[in-house]
Amino acid sequence: MSNRKGFTLVELLIAVTILAVGLVGVLRAYCILINGLEVAQHTIDASLFLKEKIVGLERCALEQGSIPPGSSEDKLSTVSGALRWESQVEMLKSESSATKKVPAYGLDKVEIKVYMDALKPPRKLTLATYVEVNE
């Protein structure tokens, strides 16, 4: 038996293998985290856009008395990538408008969809609400 101090080549190879397996796990978790942050940023951008769009439509309803019915669509560039959106406004009639005895108030059904095509798989965020308008 020799009195040499230190590690053998086999011990070093085993230690490096264990270290490499651990680092692969950490790097894989890091990649998953980065992907999750990207999805979260896209979702935040889409949510903020939806809120901004709804506030604009409500302001239109207050200023003009109603929201013009119909649909529209467009694209929007954000820091996290491009978003595609479409909106649909549908006028709903109230029962009181037929009798004309009571001031009629109607509702506009507003639905806005934002598509996040840059994500894999692509995602869609939808917001539907009703806005009270004077008829």
Buried (B, 14 or more C-beta within 10 A) or exposed (E): EEEEEEEEEEEEEEEEEEEEEEEEEEEEEEEEEEEEEBBEBBBEBBEEBBEEBBEEBBEBBEEEEBBEEEEEEEEBEBEBBEBBBEBBBBBEEBEBEEEEEEEBEBBBBBBBBBBBBBBEEEBEBEBEBEBEBEB
